[in-house]
Amino acid sequence: PKKNICVCRASSPQEEEDSAMENIVTEKKAEESHRQDSVDLLIFIMLLTLTILTIWLFKHRRFRFLHETGLAMIYGVLVGVVLRYGIHVPRDISNVTMSCHVNASPATLLVNVSGKFYEYTLKGEIGANEVNDIQDNEMLRKVTFDPEVFFNILLPPIIFHAGYSLKRRHFFRNMGSILAYAFMGTVVSCFVIGLLMYGCVLLMKQVGQLAEDFFFTDCLFFGAIVSATDPVTVLAIFNELHVDVDLYALLFGESVLNDAVALVLSSSIVAYQPQGDNSHTFEVTAVLKSFGMFLGVFSGSFALGVATGVVTFTKLRDFPLLETALFFLMSWSTFLLAEACGFTGVVAVLFCGITQAHYTFNNLSPDSQDRTKQLFELLNFLAENFIFSYMGLTLFTFQSHVFNPMFIVGAFLAVFLGRAANIYPLSFLLNFGRRNKIKSNFQHMMMFAGLRGAMTFALSIRDTATYARQMMFSTTLLVVFFTVWVCGGGTTQMLSCQNIRVGVDSDQDNSVSITDGSERRSTKHESAWLFRIWYNFDHNYLKPILTHSGPPLTATLPPCCAPFARFLTSPVRFQTIANNEFRSLAVFEYPTDASGSHASGGAAGGGGASDDPDRELTYGDNELVMRGTRLVLPMDDSDPPFTDPHHRLRM
């Protein structure tokens, strides 16, 4: 950063004081600053402690009206009020020099005081009416963290845990609908909110309610950041009440992906730069360039995250502590690597988590599997509650709030209409291609559950330098508070109002059902062609190569590729096949006819059932039929393998 040198001639009588005394004074100030920092951190630790104790009380009393995130926000607001209005540091402006003037605001300032140079860093602008409250401002600034802390420290474990804990079976079976909501829905919501807010801004200009410039790109940026949903409160209640797995998968999958889409979309809007002096005019070339940047950044981040997740091989099974530490560091480094390469760390670490849960998790030792789950669950809990506590604190400690009633009312209306434009039209179109339709009560619940949270807050606080961004940040806080407290608190009542069933066992929902004398797995979830292609390729080739699970490559590849299959099969897999362990591989023999297909009767209870691809998929995600032998493998998500009660295991 550019440095300016400001020469100030001090007229203090202590100019001749020796350097030893100056060092003592400097050390004393450093010690006072250290104590103040400790107090600030202690405030947040006490907030989290109080939140955890209250959560325990709520769970003990089965009180579901308020989630821990909303509770953390309330405690944050109370502490913010105390810090802002209840604590005042005695004013001491004797050491403040106001006669040094420069023509710019450099990030670093070198001050020459009697031949000695001192380096000062820029902390921000102070209004003329706040000069006498410098000490109070300094205290409030201490509890205001650098926005990069959220992106580099607090946000990665939250996003990674969302991907690592994803219930992949339900996610992939609703993958088409989830992608539509996350990509098309987020873009639609962004532009609907942006257009409505631009109309609101024009109206504010007409009535004289707008102090500075507010461009259409600013409105689109606001639409992008508030389109990121974070229904953590709703999902927690869904999980506790065991709500319908379809609804849970759609809502959770959308919230996981649209955070990443909203981040890349907001970055593309910021990067919109038409040619000429006016950077806010419409230009087709600039729009196409921003769109290309969106595709490039998202696809690059996706590829980087998947590649990092695939190459996360740990050969330290004998040392679970080292294995867990290596897994943790490689996961976190994915976020930083993507940011360093100019991509988006949120997208990279999300898909890294999904990939590691699907592949790397199977290669970990049992101890490391438990440790990684518990570690990231703990980090997610602490980081999420810290952010929500900080949200409440920021409502009163942030120094540059701009609250405009017209803009706030317009924002709430635009957010509501943007969410409606996302859910209802897309659900109508998706139902044409879904076997299991998205019912109207599901749509109303998804509309109601569009809460805003950590990602929206992190995107809005990242840049508060201009008047428009300050107004957006202040309004975003109110939107987050309302959706978490009102919409999150009314989840149970909304479920009852919409007659949505609860107490559904996700495993039982996909369990075996007897129809026409044959036992089949329920196929209420759509078996889309895209899912079939991906499943077959992944189960037959990727998992045997990247993990110690799945069928051996010697059974899935043609006989001519036997040397290649043996080369790619790990020694652990060879040992598993040789020992014929029940937990990894159970072999059932079926009679075959001359053509090599299964004969009628037997397990299926009907002829030709195995020739039906639907039949093959409905026998479970863990089966493979090859040359007359059915290989039954453990399912994902630690589900027990599906076994036929009419057959006995042949060892």
C-alpha positions in Angstrom: 0.0 0.0 0.0 1.0 3.6 -0.6 2.7 5.3 2.3 2.7 9.0 3.0 5.1 10.8 5.3 3.7 13.5 7.5 6.1 15.7 9.4 4.8 17.0 12.7 6.8 19.2 14.9 6.1 18.4 18.5 6.2 21.2 21.0 6.1 19.0 24.0 8.7 19.6 26.8 9.5 15.9 26.8 11.3 16.0 23.5 14.7 15.4 25.3 13.4 12.4 27.2 15.6 9.4 26.8 14.6 6.3 24.8 14.4 4.1 27.9 11.4 6.0 29.2 9.7 5.9 25.8 10.2 2.1 25.7 8.5 1.8 29.1 5.6 3.9 28.0 5.3 1.8 24.8 5.3 -1.5 26.7 2.7 -0.2 29.1 0.4 0.8 26.2 1.0 -2.6 24.6 0.0 -4.3 27.9 -3.2 -2.3 28.1 -4.0 -3.1 24.5 -3.5 -6.8 25.3 -5.8 -6.7 28.3 -8.5 -5.0 26.2 -8.2 -7.6 23.5 -8.5 -10.3 26.1 -11.7 -8.7 27.5 -13.1 -8.5 24.0 -12.5 -12.2 23.3 -13.9 -13.0 26.8 -17.1 -11.2 25.9 -17.7 -13.6 23.0 -16.7 -16.6 25.0 -19.2 -15.7 27.6 -21.8 -15.2 24.9 -21.2 -18.7 23.5 -21.2 -20.2 27.0 -24.5 -18.5 27.9 -26.0 -19.6 24.6 -25.0 -23.2 25.2 -26.4 -23.3 28.7 -29.7 -21.8 27.5 -29.8 -24.3 24.6 -29.5 -27.1 27.1 -32.4 -25.6 29.1 -34.5 -25.3 25.9 -33.8 -28.9 24.9 -34.6 -30.1 28.4 -37.9 -28.3 28.3 -38.5 -29.3 24.6 -38.9 -25.6 23.7 -38.7 -25.3 19.9 -39.9 -21.7 19.4 -36.4 -20.2 19.4 -33.3 -21.9 17.9 -29.8 -21.4 19.3 -28.8 -19.1 16.5 -31.7 -16.7 17.3 -30.8 -17.0 20.9 -27.2 -16.1 20.2 -28.4 -13.0 18.3 -30.5 -11.9 21.3 -27.6 -12.2 23.6 -25.4 -10.3 21.1 -27.9 -7.5 20.9 -28.0 -7.1 24.7 -24.2 -7.0 25.0 -24.1 -4.5 22.1 -26.5 -2.2 23.9 -24.4 -2.4 27.0 -21.2 -1.7 25.2 -22.7 1.2 23.2 -24.6 3.0 25.9 -23.6 1.6 29.2 -19.8 1.7 29.1 -17.9 5.0 28.6 -14.2 5.3 28.7 -12.9 8.6 30.2 -12.0 11.0 27.5 -8.3 11.7 27.1 -7.4 13.7 24.0 -4.2 15.2 25.4 -2.2 12.9 23.1 -4.2 13.6 20.0 -2.6 15.7 17.3 -5.1 17.4 14.9 -2.7 19.7 13.0 -1.3 17.1 10.6 -3.1 17.4 7.2 -2.7 15.2 4.1 -4.5 15.2 0.8 -5.4 11.5 0.8 -6.2 8.6 3.2 -3.3 6.2 2.8 -3.4 2.8 4.4 -0.1 3.4 6.1 1.2 6.7 7.5 4.8 7.4 8.5 5.0 10.3 11.0 8.3 12.1 11.7 8.3 13.2 15.3 11.6 15.0 16.1 13.6 12.9 13.8 12.0 9.6 14.8 9.7 7.8 12.4 6.5 6.1 13.6 4.2 4.0 11.5 0.4 4.3 11.8 -2.3 2.3 10.0 -5.7 3.5 8.8 -8.6 2.5 11.0 -11.4 4.4 9.3 -13.1 7.7 9.0 -14.3 9.6 12.1 -17.0 12.1 11.8 -16.5 15.7 13.0 -19.0 15.2 15.7 -17.3 12.1 17.0 -13.8 13.6 17.5 -14.4 14.0 21.2 -15.5 10.4 21.6 -12.3 8.8 20.3 -11.8 6.5 23.3 -15.4 5.2 23.0 -15.0 4.7 19.3 -11.7 2.8 19.9 -13.5 0.4 22.3 -16.3 -0.3 19.8 -13.7 -0.8 17.0 -12.0 -3.4 19.1 -15.1 -5.6 19.1 -15.5 -5.1 15.3 -13.6 -7.9 13.6 -11.9 -7.6 10.2 -14.3 -9.1 7.6 -11.6 -11.4 6.3 -11.8 -13.2 9.7 -15.2 -14.4 8.7 -14.1 -15.5 5.2 -10.9 -17.2 6.1 -11.5 -18.6 9.6 -15.2 -18.8 10.5 -16.9 -19.5 7.1 -14.8 -22.5 5.9 -15.8 -24.9 8.7 -19.5 -24.0 8.2 -19.5 -24.6 4.5 -17.3 -27.7 4.7 -19.6 -29.3 7.3 -22.6 -28.7 5.1 -21.0 -30.7 2.4 -19.4 -33.3 4.7 -22.6 -34.1 6.5 -24.8 -34.1 3.4 -27.1 -37.1 3.1 -26.0 -38.0 -0.3 -28.6 -40.7 -1.0 -31.5 -38.2 -0.7 -29.5 -35.4 -2.3 -28.6 -37.2 -5.5 -32.1 -38.6 -5.9 -33.5 -35.0 -5.9 -30.4 -33.6 -7.6 -32.2 -32.1 -10.7 -34.7 -30.2 -8.6 -32.0 -29.0 -6.1 -29.8 -27.7 -9.0 -32.7 -25.9 -10.5 -33.5 -24.1 -7.2 -29.9 -23.4 -6.4 -28.8 -22.0 -9.8 -31.9 -20.8 -11.7 -33.8 -19.9 -8.6 -30.9 -17.9 -7.1 -30.4 -16.0 -10.4 -34.1 -15.3 -10.7 -34.3 -14.1 -7.1 -31.3 -11.9 -7.6 -32.7 -10.1 -10.6 -36.3 -9.8 -9.1 -34.9 -8.3 -5.9 -32.5 -6.1 -7.9 -35.2 -4.7 -10.2 -37.6 -4.0 -7.3 -34.9 -2.3 -5.2 -33.9 -0.2 -8.2 -37.5 1.0 -8.4 -37.4 1.7 -4.7 -34.2 3.7 -5.1 -35.6 5.8 -7.9 -38.6 6.6 -5.7 -36.3 7.5 -2.9 -34.5 10.0 -5.2 -37.8 11.6 -6.2 -38.8 12.2 -2.6 -35.3 13.3 -1.5 -34.6 10.3 0.8 -31.3 9.3 -0.8 -28.2 11.2 0.2 -25.7 9.7 -2.2 -25.5 7.6 -5.4 -27.1 4.2 -5.5 -26.7 2.5 -8.9 -28.5 -0.4 -10.5 -25.4 -2.6 -10.0 -25.6 -1.9 -6.3 -29.2 -3.1 -6.4 -28.2 -6.3 -8.2 -25.4 -6.8 -5.6 -28.0 -6.5 -2.8 -30.2 -9.0 -4.6 -27.3 -11.4 -4.9 -26.3 -11.3 -1.2 -29.9 -11.6 0.2 -30.6 -14.5 -2.1 -28.3 -16.7 -0.1 -30.5 -18.7 2.2 -29.4 -20.3 5.5 -32.4 -22.1 7.0 -30.3 -23.5 9.9 -33.1 -23.0 12.4 -35.7 -24.7 10.2 -33.4 -27.6 9.3 -32.6 -28.2 13.0 -36.3 -28.5 13.7 -36.8 -30.7 10.7 -34.1 -33.0 11.9 -35.5 -33.2 15.4 -39.1 -33.8 14.2 -38.0 -36.2 11.4 -39.9 -34.3 8.7 -40.5 -35.8 5.3 -37.1 -36.6 3.7 -38.0 -35.1 0.3 -38.7 -31.7 1.9 -35.6 -31.9 4.0 -33.4 -32.9 1.0 -34.8 -30.1 -1.2 -34.4 -27.4 1.4 -31.0 -28.5 2.7 -29.6 -29.1 -0.8 -30.8 -25.7 -2.0 -29.3 -23.9 0.9 -26.0 -25.7 0.6 -25.5 -24.8 -3.1 -27.2 -21.4 -3.4 -24.7 -20.0 -0.9 -21.9 -20.8 -3.3 -24.0 -19.5 -6.3 -24.8 -16.2 -4.5 -21.2 -15.6 -3.7 -20.0 -16.1 -7.2 -22.9 -14.1 -8.6 -22.1 -11.2 -6.3 -18.5 -11.3 -7.3 -19.5 -11.3 -11.0 -21.7 -8.2 -10.4 -18.9 -6.4 -8.7 -16.6 -7.3 -11.7 -19.0 -5.7 -14.2 -16.9 -3.0 -15.8 -18.2 -1.4 -19.1 -15.9 0.6 -21.2 -15.8 4.4 -20.9 -15.9 6.8 -18.0 -19.3 5.8 -16.7 -18.9 2.4 -15.1 -22.7 2.0 -14.4 -24.0 2.0 -18.0 -25.4 -1.1 -19.7 -23.1 -2.8 -22.1 -23.7 -6.2 -23.7 -20.0 -7.0 -23.9 -19.5 -6.3 -20.2 -22.6 -8.4 -19.3 -21.2 -11.3 -21.3 -17.9 -10.9 -19.7 -19.4 -11.0 -16.2 -21.4 -14.1 -17.2 -18.3 -15.7 -18.5 -16.5 -14.9 -15.2 -19.4 -16.5 -13.3 -19.1 -19.7 -15.2 -15.3 -19.7 -15.1 -15.0 -19.0 -11.4 -17.7 -21.5 -10.4 -16.5 -24.3 -12.7 -12.9 -23.7 -11.7 -13.7 -23.7 -8.0 -15.8 -26.8 -8.4 -13.0 -28.6 -10.2 -10.4 -27.5 -7.7 -12.6 -28.7 -4.7 -13.4 -32.1 -6.3 -9.7 -32.6 -7.3 -8.5 -31.8 -3.8 -11.1 -34.1 -2.2 -10.2 -36.9 -4.6 -6.4 -36.7 -3.9 -6.9 -36.5 -0.1 -5.4 -40.0 0.4 -4.2 -40.6 3.9 -1.9 -43.6 4.5 -1.8 -43.1 8.2 -4.5 -45.5 9.4 -2.2 -46.7 12.2 -2.1 -43.2 13.7 -5.6 -41.8 13.9 -4.5 -38.5 15.4 -2.1 -37.8 12.6 -4.6 -39.0 10.0 -7.3 -36.7 11.4 -4.9 -33.7 11.6 -3.8 -34.3 7.9 -7.4 -34.6 6.8 -8.4 -31.4 8.6 -5.4 -29.4 7.2 -6.0 -30.6 3.6 -9.7 -29.7 3.9 -9.0 -26.2 5.1 -6.2 -25.6 2.6 -8.7 -26.2 -0.2 -10.4 -22.9 0.7 -7.2 -21.0 0.9 -5.8 -22.5 -2.3 -8.9 -21.5 -4.2 -8.8 -18.0 -2.9 -5.1 -17.8 -3.8 -5.8 -19.0 -7.3 -8.5 -16.4 -7.9 -11.4 -18.8 -7.5 -14.0 -18.9 -4.8 -13.1 -20.8 -1.6 -16.7 -21.3 -0.6 -17.5 -23.3 -3.7 -14.2 -25.3 -3.5 -14.5 -26.2 0.1 -18.2 -27.2 -0.3 -17.5 -29.7 -3.1 -14.3 -30.8 -1.3 -16.5 -31.8 1.6 -19.0 -33.6 -0.6 -16.2 -35.5 -2.4 -14.3 -36.4 0.8 -17.5 -37.7 2.4 -18.2 -39.8 -0.6 -14.7 -41.2 -1.2 -12.0 -40.3 1.4 -14.2 -41.1 4.4 -14.2 -44.8 3.4 -10.4 -44.9 3.5 -10.1 -43.5 7.0 -9.7 -45.6 10.0 -12.8 -46.1 12.2 -11.3 -43.8 14.9 -10.6 -41.1 12.3 -14.1 -41.4 10.8 -15.6 -40.6 14.2 -13.1 -37.9 15.0 -13.6 -36.0 11.7 -17.3 -36.1 12.1 -17.2 -34.8 15.6 -14.5 -32.2 14.9 -16.3 -30.5 12.0 -19.6 -30.7 13.8 -18.0 -28.9 16.8 -16.3 -26.3 14.6 -19.5 -25.7 12.7 -21.5 -25.2 15.9 -19.0 -22.8 17.4 -18.4 -20.8 14.2 -22.1 -20.5 13.4 -23.1 -19.3 16.9 -20.2 -16.9 17.0 -21.3 -15.3 13.8 -24.9 -15.0 15.0 -23.7 -13.5 18.3 -21.6 -11.1 16.4 -24.6 -10.1 14.2 -26.5 -9.0 17.3 -23.4 -7.2 18.6 -22.8 -5.4 15.4 -26.3 -3.9 15.4 -25.1 -1.4 18.0 -21.3 -1.5 17.7 -21.0 -0.8 14.0 -20.0 2.8 13.5 -21.5 3.5 10.0 -25.1 2.3 10.0 -27.4 3.9 7.5 -31.1 3.0 8.3 -33.5 4.3 5.7 -37.2 3.4 6.3 -38.2 3.4 2.6 -35.3 1.2 1.7 -36.0 -1.2 4.6 -39.6 -1.6 3.7 -38.7 -2.1 0.0 -36.1 -4.7 0.9 -38.5 -6.8 2.9 -41.1 -6.7 0.1 -38.5 -7.5 -2.5 -37.1 -10.4 -0.5 -40.5 -11.9 -0.1 -41.4 -11.5 -3.9 -37.9 -12.8 -4.9 -38.3 -15.9 -2.9 -41.8 -16.5 -4.3 -40.5 -16.0 -7.9 -37.9 -18.7 -7.0 -40.1 -21.4 -5.5 -43.5 -21.4 -7.2 -42.6 -21.1 -10.9 -39.7 -23.5 -10.7 -41.8 -26.0 -8.7 -44.5 -25.9 -11.3 -42.0 -26.6 -14.1 -40.2 -29.3 -12.1 -43.4 -31.2 -11.4 -43.7 -32.0 -15.1 -40.6 -34.2 -14.9 -40.9 -35.6 -11.4 -42.5 -38.8 -10.4 -42.8 -37.7 -6.8 -44.4 -34.2 -7.2 -43.5 -31.3 -5.1 -46.8 -30.7 -3.3 -48.2 -27.3 -2.7 -47.7 -27.5 1.1 -44.0 -28.3 0.5 -43.8 -25.3 -1.7 -45.4 -23.1 0.9 -43.0 -24.5 3.5 -39.9 -23.8 1.3 -41.2 -20.3 0.7 -41.5 -19.7 4.4 -38.2 -21.4 5.2 -36.1 -19.0 3.1 -34.1 -17.7 6.1 -31.0 -15.5 5.7 -28.0 -16.1 7.8 -24.2 -16.4 8.0 -23.4 -16.1 4.2 -25.7 -13.1 3.7 -24.1 -11.3 6.7 -20.5 -12.2 5.6 -21.1 -10.9 2.1 -22.7 -7.6 3.3 -20.0 -6.8 5.9 -17.1 -7.5 3.6 -17.3 -4.1 2.0 -18.9 -1.2 3.9 -16.8 1.7 2.4 -19.6 3.5 0.4 -22.9 4.9 1.4 -24.8 2.3 -0.6 -22.9 -0.6 0.9 -23.5 0.8 4.4 -27.2 1.0 3.8 -27.2 -2.5 2.4 -25.4 -3.9 5.4 -27.8 -2.2 7.9 -30.8 -3.4 6.0 -29.4 -6.9 5.7 -29.0 -7.2 9.5 -32.7 -6.4 9.9 -33.7 -9.0 7.2 -31.6 -11.7 9.0 -33.1 -10.8 12.4 -36.6 -11.0 11.1 -36.2 -14.2 9.2 -34.4 -16.0 12.0 -36.7 -14.9 14.8 -40.1 -14.8 13.1 -39.8 -17.4 10.3 -37.5 -19.7 12.2 -39.6 -19.4 15.4 -42.8 -20.2 13.5 -41.5 -23.4 11.8 -43.4 -25.8 14.1 -46.6 -23.9 13.6 -46.1 -23.7 9.9 -45.6 -27.5 9.7 -48.8 -28.0 11.6 -50.7 -25.5 9.4 -49.5 -27.2 6.2 -50.3 -30.7 7.4 -46.7 -31.9 6.7 -46.0 -35.3 8.2 -43.4 -35.6 10.8 -41.8 -38.6 12.6 -40.7 -40.1 9.2 -37.8 -42.5 9.4 -35.5 -41.8 6.4 -34.5 -45.5 6.2 -38.0 -46.8 6.6 -39.1 -44.4 3.9 -36.9 -46.3 1.5 -37.4 -49.7 3.1 -38.6 -52.9 1.5 -42.3 -53.1 0.6 -44.2 -56.2 -0.6 -46.1 -55.6 -3.9 -47.6 -58.4 -5.9 -45.7 -61.1 -4.0 -42.3 -59.7 -4.7 -40.1 -57.7 -2.3 -38.9 -54.4 -3.7 -37.4 -51.2 -2.3 -39.7 -48.3 -2.4 -39.1 -46.0 -5.4 -40.9 -42.9 -4.3 -37.7 -41.0 -5.0 -37.3 -40.2 -8.7 -34.8 -42.5 -10.5 -33.7 -39.9 -13.1 -31.6 -41.0 -16.1 -28.9 -38.6 -14.9 -28.8 -40.2 -11.5 -28.7 -43.7 -13.1 -25.7 -42.9 -15.3 -23.8 -41.2 -12.5 -24.6 -44.0 -10.0 -23.5 -46.8 -12.3 -20.2 -45.1 -13.3 -19.4 -44.1 -9.7 -20.3 -47.4 -8.2 -18.6 -49.6 -10.8 -15.4 -47.6 -11.5 -14.7 -44.5 -9.3 -15.3 -46.1 -5.9 -13.2 -49.2 -6.5 -10.4 -46.9 -7.7 -10.6 -44.2 -5.0 -11.7 -46.2 -2.0 -11.6 -49.6 -0.4 -15.3 -50.1 -0.9 -17.5 -51.0 -3.8 -17.2 -54.0 -6.1 -13.7 -55.1 -7.2 -12.6 -53.8 -10.6 -12.0 -57.4 -11.7 -15.8 -57.9 -11.6 -16.8 -54.6 -13.3 -14.2 -54.3 -16.0 -14.1 -56.6 -19.1 -11.8 -59.7 -18.9 -9.4 -58.1 -21.3 -8.7 -55.3 -18.7 -7.9 -57.8 -15.9 -4.2 -56.7 -15.6 -5.2 -53.0 -15.5 -8.0 -53.8 -12.9 -5.5 -55.7 -10.7 -3.0 -52.8 -10.9 -5.7 -50.2 -9.8 -7.1 -52.4 -7.0 -5.5 -51.6 -3.7 -3.8 -54.2 -1.5 -6.4 -53.6 1.2 -9.1 -54.4 -1.3 -7.4 -57.6 -2.3 -7.1 -58.6 1.3 -10.8 -57.9 1.8 -11.8 -60.0 -1.2 -9.5 -62.8 0.0 -10.9 -62.8 3.5 -14.5 -62.5 2.3 -15.4 -60.3 5.2 -19.1 -60.0 5.8 -19.0 -56.3 6.5 -17.5 -55.5 3.2 -18.7 -58.2 0.8 -21.6 -60.7 1.1 -22.0 -63.0 -2.0 -25.4 -64.5 -2.9 -25.6 -67.0 -5.7 -28.5 -67.0 -8.0 -29.4 -69.6 -10.7 -28.9 -68.4 -14.2 -30.3 -69.6 -17.4 -28.3 -70.3 -20.6 -28.3 -66.7 -21.6 -26.7 -65.7 -18.3 -29.7 -63.8 -17.0 -31.5 -64.7 -13.8 -34.0 -67.4 -13.9 -37.5 -66.8 -12.8 -38.7 -67.4 -9.3 -36.2 -67.5 -6.4 -35.5 -64.3 -4.6 -37.2 -62.0 -6.9 -40.3 -64.0 -6.9 -41.0 -63.3 -10.6 -39.4 -63.9 -13.9 -37.4 -61.4 -15.7 -37.3 -58.9 -12.8 -33.6 -58.5 -13.1 -33.8 -57.3 -16.7 -35.8 -54.2 -15.6 -33.4 -51.3 -14.8 -35.9 -50.0 -12.3 -35.8 -53.4 -10.6 -32.1 -53.2 -10.5 -32.1 -49.8 -8.9 -34.8 -50.6 -6.5 -32.8 -53.4 -5.0 -30.8 -50.8 -3.3 -27.9 -48.4 -3.9 -25.6 -51.2 -2.8 -26.0 -54.0 -5.3 -24.3 -55.0 -8.5 -25.3 -57.9 -10.8 -22.5 -59.3 -12.9 -22.2 -62.7 -14.6 -24.9 -64.4 -12.5 -23.5 -63.2 -9.1 -25.1 -60.5 -7.0 -22.7 -58.5 -4.9 -24.3 -56.8 -2.0 -22.2 -54.0 -0.5 -22.7 -51.6 2.4 -24.7 -48.5 1.6 -23.6 -44.9 1.9 -24.4 -42.9 5.1 -23.5 -46.0 7.2 -26.8 -47.7 6.2 -26.9 -51.5 6.7 -26.9 -53.5 3.5 -30.2 -54.7 2.2 -30.5 -58.5 2.6 -33.1 -60.8 1.3 -34.8 -62.8 4.1 -35.5 -65.7 1.8 -31.9 -66.5 1.3 -29.0 -67.6 3.4 -25.5 -66.4 3.3 -23.1 -68.8 1.6 -19.6 -68.5 3.1 
